[in-house]
Amino acid sequence: MGINANKHLNFRTDYTNNHIRLDRNTIITNELAEYINYAFNPKLDLAFFVQWNSLDDFLLGNFRLHWIPKLGSDLYVVYNRGYNRLESFRFSEPNVSSGAAKLIWRFVF
């Protein structure tokens, strides 16, 4: 399900249920994901992504900044946080925390 709040902001929610039967076992998983995108203009946007998986009881959050300074060039900045076992969830103590940046610059000769 998705909602475009206005020309800059949109939301999307995904839910997946898997019911897998094997010879002797049955596995049931639930996955919930939320996407939030905000475009300041066609060259600058923020994206937030949060996903929870019931099989691993794992919550993952992702933040991405995308900037196009000129056509053919891009800057991406990404930060991820992940949490195991939500019954002991503490926002200040993620199990996974990583970030990356990528710059693509187009040179014209």
N, C-alpha and C positions, 0 to 999 in steps of 0.2 A: 504494500500500500504506500502511496506517495502523495504528498501535498506540496504544491507550489504556493507558498504564503504570499509571495510577491515576485517581482522580476529578479530580485537578488537572492532570496532565501527559499530553499526547499528542503523537505524532510522525506525520508523513505524508511519504512520499517519492513523487515523480512522475518518470517518465522518458518522454520523447517522442522518437521517431525519425521524421524526415520524409525521404522519398525522392521527389524531384520530378524528373520528366522533362519537358524542354522539347524543342523541335525539334532543337537541336544540343547541348544541355547537360543535365547531370544534376547536381542539387544534393542533397547528403545532409547533414542536420543532426541533431544530438543535443542534447537539453536535459535537464538533471538539476536537480531542485528538492527542497529539504528544508524542511519546516515544523515548527517546534517551538512549542507553545503551553503556557503554564503559567498556570492560574487560581488565584490565591491565595484568592479567594472570588468570588461572582457579580458583584461590583462592581469587581474589580481583576484585570487579567490582563496578561501579557507575551507577545509573539509575536515569533519570530525566523524569518526567511525567507532562504534562500540559493539562488541559481540560477546555473547555468553553461550557456552557449550555445556550441556548438562552431563554428558558422558565424562568429561574431565573436570567438571565444575570449575571452568576457567573463564575469566573475564579479561578481554583484551580491549584496550583503548588506543586510538591512533589519531594523531593530529597532523594535518598536512597544509603547508602554505605553498601556493604555486603562483609565481610571478613571471610575466613575460615582459622583460624590459624593452625588447624590440622583436619584431617578427623573425623567427628562426632561432631565438635565444630563450632559454628557460632557466629558472631557479626553483628548485624544490627543497623544502625543509620539512623533515618528517620526524615525529617523536612518538614512540610506542611505550605503553605501560601495560603490564599483565599481572593478574592476580590469580593464585591457586586457592582453592578451598574457601569459598565465600563465607562460610560460617565464622571464619576468623579474619574477615576483611578489615584491613587498615589502609586507608588511602595513602598514607605517608610511607608505607612499607611494601612497594611492589615486588613481585618475584622476578619480573622482567622489566627492564628499563633501558631503552636504547634510542639513539637518534642518529640521523644522517642528513647530509646536505648534498645536493647535486647541482652543478652549474653547467649548462650547455651554452656556449657562446659561439655565435656564427660570425666568421670572418669573411669578408668579401674582398677579393683582390681585383 
